[in-house]
Amino acid sequence: MRSENELLKNSSFSLLIRGAEKARAFKDKGFRTVLFDGLEDTAAIESIASDYDLIINMTPGFSVGSATAFVKGLGHRQKSTGQDVYYIHTSGTSNLADQPITNAYHESRAFVDTSTDLCSYLQQRNALTPYAQRTTDIAVISTGLASKVKTYIIMPPTIYGTGSGDFNRLTIQAPAVIRSALRTGQVMQLGEDNAVAEHVHVEDLADLYIIMANKVTKDGMQGFPSGERGIYFASTGRHTWGEFAQGIVQALGGLNAVKTDKIKKVGLAEAAEMWTGGDELVCELNFGAR
């Protein structure tokens, strides 16, 4: 652990892992590992979670079943020990994004995690257009309240940079656009040049998890609300989608990896096929929204 917190450094951590090969790699580095079959194995997740006081879930935030299983398991732990338990969940700001490509939803407000009632907003948006990540966040909050589990949801925006782990080191949006550019010889862009999104480097985001784990061990997250008020943004800067595409053009052009420096504007259906497996809602909210 990179933390300087002695309580955190001296705590026992386990990694929930799919696959014996990955488990062996982490064991060789001194980590305790717990094998499971995947996010669909909710019974096992709930049972495993009941042995821990803090769970940090950094899997994609679209699996409502696994997320609530983690929280329910922590609820069993709380009931048996009488002590506070904590669940830190990874979500994303696409939950709040508008839909300027389809014109299905327009949003002009600026969200602030310390003052906006984000939980109510998620419920209102999901009633209009169900979105799996929003559905999961709502379920995490309600399950946590029912199970006496303190839940904290981190909402990062576009994550960029290369991670330092042993396995997957890539993020989502930029690598997807780069791969399609390498295949076609041209960088593609969805939506308006001036549509603004936010970003965070993967290492800065990793530090936020350490900060929150430090707070858990130091004073039980005093001063940090949980549950309905426990939604936290993780942004360090802003960009437009035009700047995003232009930056990729400059990087790939410098490597002579594309045939042209002209950016090709594409429609939602084509973009979704290239970047999100055909899911147009996920594509619009993550590659062209504001």
C-alpha positions as CSV (number, residue, x, y, z in Angstrom):
1,M,0.0,0.0,0.0
2,R,1.2,3.5,-0.8
3,S,-0.5,4.9,2.3
4,E,1.5,6.4,5.2
5,N,-1.3,5.6,7.6
6,E,0.0,3.1,10.1
7,L,-3.4,1.7,10.8
8,L,-4.1,1.1,7.1
9,K,-0.6,-0.3,6.5
10,N,-1.1,-2.8,9.3
11,S,-4.6,-3.8,8.3
12,S,-5.3,-7.1,6.5
13,F,-6.4,-6.7,2.9
14,S,-7.7,-9.4,0.5
15,L,-8.2,-9.2,-3.3
16,L,-11.2,-10.8,-4.8
17,I,-9.9,-12.4,-8.0
18,R,-11.2,-14.3,-11.0
19,G,-8.7,-16.9,-12.3
20,A,-6.0,-18.9,-10.5
21,E,-3.2,-17.4,-12.7
22,K,-4.0,-13.8,-11.5
23,A,-4.4,-15.0,-7.9
24,R,-0.9,-16.6,-8.0
25,A,0.6,-13.4,-9.4
26,F,-0.8,-11.4,-6.5
27,K,0.1,-14.0,-3.9
28,D,3.7,-13.8,-5.1
29,K,3.6,-10.1,-4.2
30,G,2.4,-10.9,-0.7
31,F,-1.3,-10.2,-1.1
32,R,-4.0,-12.5,0.3
33,T,-6.4,-13.5,-2.5
34,V,-9.9,-14.9,-2.6
35,L,-11.1,-16.7,-5.7
36,F,-14.6,-16.4,-7.1
37,D,-16.4,-17.2,-10.3
38,G,-17.4,-13.7,-11.3
39,L,-19.9,-10.9,-10.6
40,E,-22.8,-13.2,-11.4
41,D,-21.9,-15.4,-8.4
42,T,-23.8,-13.2,-6.0
43,A,-24.3,-15.9,-3.3
44,A,-20.5,-16.3,-3.0
45,I,-19.9,-12.5,-3.0
46,E,-22.4,-12.0,-0.2
47,S,-20.8,-14.8,1.9
48,I,-17.3,-13.5,1.3
49,A,-18.3,-9.9,2.1
50,S,-19.6,-10.9,5.5
51,D,-16.0,-11.5,6.7
52,Y,-14.9,-7.9,6.1
53,D,-15.3,-4.4,7.6
54,L,-14.5,-2.4,4.5
55,I,-15.0,-3.3,0.8
56,I,-13.8,-1.3,-2.1
57,N,-15.5,-2.3,-5.3
58,M,-13.6,-1.1,-8.4
59,T,-15.4,-3.4,-10.9
60,P,-17.6,-1.7,-13.6
61,G,-20.6,-0.2,-11.9
62,F,-23.2,-1.8,-14.1
63,S,-23.7,-5.0,-12.1
64,V,-26.5,-4.3,-9.6
65,G,-26.6,-7.9,-8.3
66,S,-22.9,-8.0,-7.3
67,A,-22.9,-4.5,-5.8
68,T,-25.9,-5.3,-3.6
69,A,-24.5,-8.6,-2.7
70,F,-21.4,-6.9,-1.3
71,V,-23.6,-4.5,0.7
72,K,-25.8,-7.3,2.0
73,G,-22.7,-9.3,3.1
74,L,-21.4,-6.3,5.0
75,G,-24.8,-6.0,6.6
76,H,-24.4,-9.5,8.0
77,R,-21.0,-8.5,9.3
78,Q,-22.5,-5.4,11.0
79,K,-25.2,-7.4,12.6
80,S,-22.8,-10.0,14.0
81,T,-20.2,-7.5,15.3
82,G,-22.2,-4.5,16.1
83,Q,-19.5,-2.4,14.5
84,D,-19.7,0.1,11.6
85,V,-18.9,-1.4,8.2
86,Y,-18.1,0.5,5.0
87,Y,-18.7,0.0,1.3
88,I,-16.9,2.2,-1.3
89,H,-18.4,1.8,-4.8
90,T,-17.1,2.9,-8.2
91,S,-19.7,4.5,-10.5
92,G,-19.3,7.3,-13.1
93,T,-20.5,10.8,-14.1
94,S,-22.2,9.4,-17.1
95,N,-25.1,8.9,-14.7
96,L,-25.6,12.7,-14.9
97,A,-24.7,13.2,-18.5
98,D,-27.2,14.7,-21.0
99,Q,-28.1,13.2,-24.4
100,P,-27.3,15.8,-27.0
101,I,-27.0,13.4,-29.9
102,T,-30.5,11.9,-29.7
103,N,-32.0,15.0,-28.0
104,A,-33.6,12.6,-25.5
105,Y,-32.5,14.7,-22.5
106,H,-31.0,18.2,-22.0
107,E,-29.2,19.3,-18.9
108,S,-27.8,22.8,-18.2
109,R,-27.1,22.7,-14.5
110,A,-23.7,22.3,-12.9
111,F,-23.6,19.6,-10.3
112,V,-21.8,20.0,-7.0
113,D,-21.4,16.9,-4.8
114,T,-21.6,18.9,-1.6
115,S,-24.9,20.6,-2.2
116,T,-26.9,18.9,-5.0
117,D,-29.3,16.2,-4.0
118,L,-27.7,13.7,-6.3
119,C,-29.6,10.6,-5.0
120,S,-33.0,12.2,-5.9
121,Y,-31.7,13.3,-9.3
122,L,-30.5,9.7,-10.1
123,Q,-34.0,8.4,-9.2
124,Q,-35.6,11.0,-11.4
125,R,-33.3,10.4,-14.4
126,N,-33.7,6.6,-14.1
127,A,-37.5,6.9,-14.1
128,L,-37.2,8.6,-17.5
129,T,-34.4,6.4,-18.9
130,P,-33.2,3.3,-17.1
131,Y,-29.4,3.1,-17.2
132,A,-27.7,0.2,-15.5
133,Q,-25.1,2.2,-13.7
134,R,-27.7,4.6,-12.2
135,T,-29.8,1.6,-11.2
136,T,-26.9,0.1,-9.4
137,D,-26.1,3.3,-7.5
138,I,-29.7,3.7,-6.4
139,A,-29.8,0.0,-5.2
140,V,-26.4,0.4,-3.4
141,I,-27.8,3.4,-1.4
142,S,-31.2,1.8,-0.5
143,T,-29.6,-1.6,0.4
144,G,-27.0,0.1,2.5
145,L,-29.6,2.0,4.4
146,A,-31.7,-1.1,5.0
147,S,-28.6,-3.1,6.1
148,K,-27.0,-0.4,8.3
149,V,-24.0,-0.3,5.9
150,K,-22.2,3.0,5.3
151,T,-22.0,3.4,1.5
152,Y,-19.9,5.8,-0.4
153,I,-20.1,6.2,-4.2
154,I,-17.2,7.6,-6.2
155,M,-18.2,9.1,-9.6
156,P,-15.1,9.6,-11.7
157,P,-15.5,11.2,-15.2
158,T,-13.4,10.2,-18.2
159,I,-10.4,8.3,-16.8
160,Y,-7.2,8.6,-18.7
161,G,-3.6,7.5,-18.4
162,T,-1.8,4.1,-18.0
163,G,-2.2,2.2,-14.8
164,S,0.6,0.6,-12.9
165,G,-0.9,-2.8,-12.3
166,D,0.2,-6.2,-13.6
167,F,-2.8,-6.9,-15.8
168,N,-5.2,-4.4,-17.4
169,R,-3.6,-1.0,-17.4
170,L,-5.9,0.7,-19.8
171,T,-9.0,2.9,-19.3
172,I,-12.0,2.9,-21.6
173,Q,-12.8,5.9,-23.8
174,A,-9.4,6.9,-25.1
175,P,-8.2,3.4,-25.9
176,A,-11.5,2.6,-27.7
177,V,-11.1,5.7,-29.9
178,I,-7.4,4.9,-30.5
179,R,-8.1,1.3,-31.5
180,S,-10.8,2.3,-34.0
181,A,-8.4,4.9,-35.5
182,L,-5.6,2.3,-35.8
183,R,-8.1,0.0,-37.7
184,T,-9.4,2.7,-40.0
185,G,-6.5,5.0,-40.3
186,Q,-8.6,8.0,-39.1
187,V,-9.7,9.3,-35.7
188,M,-13.5,9.4,-35.2
189,Q,-15.5,11.8,-33.1
190,L,-19.1,11.7,-31.8
191,G,-21.0,14.9,-31.1
192,E,-20.1,18.5,-30.9
193,D,-16.6,19.9,-30.8
194,N,-17.5,22.2,-27.8
195,A,-19.3,19.7,-25.7
196,V,-17.5,19.7,-22.3
197,A,-16.6,16.7,-20.2
198,E,-14.3,16.2,-17.3
199,H,-11.4,13.9,-16.6
200,V,-9.1,12.4,-14.0
201,H,-5.8,10.5,-14.3
202,V,-6.0,6.9,-13.2
203,E,-3.2,7.4,-10.6
204,D,-5.1,10.4,-9.1
205,L,-8.2,8.3,-8.8
206,A,-6.2,5.5,-7.1
207,D,-5.0,8.0,-4.6
208,L,-8.7,8.9,-3.8
209,Y,-9.4,5.3,-2.8
210,I,-6.4,5.4,-0.5
211,I,-7.6,8.7,1.1
212,M,-11.0,7.2,1.7
213,A,-9.6,4.0,3.2
214,N,-7.3,6.1,5.4
215,K,-10.4,7.9,6.7
216,V,-12.1,4.7,7.5
217,T,-9.3,3.4,9.6
218,K,-8.5,6.8,11.2
219,D,-11.9,8.0,12.4
220,G,-14.7,6.0,10.7
221,M,-15.2,8.6,7.9
222,Q,-16.1,11.4,10.3
223,G,-17.2,14.5,8.3
224,F,-17.9,12.4,5.2
225,P,-21.7,11.7,4.8
226,S,-22.7,8.3,3.6
227,G,-25.9,6.9,2.0
228,E,-28.1,9.4,0.2
229,R,-25.5,12.1,0.7
230,G,-22.5,9.9,0.1
231,I,-21.9,10.5,-3.6
232,Y,-18.4,12.0,-4.4
233,F,-17.0,13.4,-7.7
234,A,-13.4,12.7,-8.7
235,S,-12.6,15.3,-11.4
236,T,-9.2,17.1,-11.8
237,G,-9.9,18.9,-15.1
238,R,-12.1,19.5,-18.1
239,H,-11.9,19.0,-21.9
240,T,-14.1,19.2,-24.9
241,W,-14.7,16.2,-27.1
242,G,-13.1,18.2,-29.9
243,E,-10.0,18.6,-27.8
244,F,-10.1,14.9,-26.9
245,A,-10.2,13.8,-30.5
246,Q,-7.5,16.4,-31.6
247,G,-5.2,15.1,-28.8
248,I,-5.5,11.6,-30.2
249,V,-4.8,12.8,-33.7
250,Q,-1.6,14.6,-32.6
251,A,-0.4,11.5,-30.7
252,L,-1.1,9.0,-33.4
253,G,0.0,11.4,-36.2
254,G,3.4,11.8,-34.4
255,L,3.7,8.0,-34.7
256,N,2.6,7.9,-38.3
257,A,-0.2,5.6,-37.1
258,V,-3.0,7.2,-39.0
259,K,-3.5,8.1,-42.7
260,T,-4.8,11.6,-42.1
261,D,-5.0,14.3,-39.5
262,K,-8.6,15.0,-40.4
263,I,-11.2,14.0,-37.7
264,K,-14.2,12.2,-39.0
265,K,-17.5,13.0,-37.4
266,V,-19.6,9.8,-37.0
267,G,-23.2,9.1,-36.0
268,L,-24.3,7.4,-32.9
269,A,-25.0,4.0,-34.4
270,E,-21.6,3.8,-36.0
271,A,-19.8,5.0,-32.9
272,A,-21.7,2.5,-30.7
273,E,-20.6,-0.4,-33.0
274,M,-17.0,0.7,-32.7
275,W,-16.8,1.6,-29.1
276,T,-19.5,0.1,-26.9
277,G,-20.6,-3.2,-28.6
278,G,-23.6,-1.5,-30.2
279,D,-25.1,0.0,-27.0
280,E,-26.1,3.4,-28.1
281,L,-27.2,4.7,-24.7
282,V,-23.8,3.8,-23.1
283,C,-22.0,5.3,-26.1
284,E,-23.9,8.6,-26.1
285,L,-23.5,9.1,-22.3
286,N,-19.8,8.3,-22.4
287,F,-18.4,9.5,-25.7
288,G,-20.4,12.6,-26.7
289,A,-22.4,13.9,-23.8
290,R,-21.9,17.0,-21.6
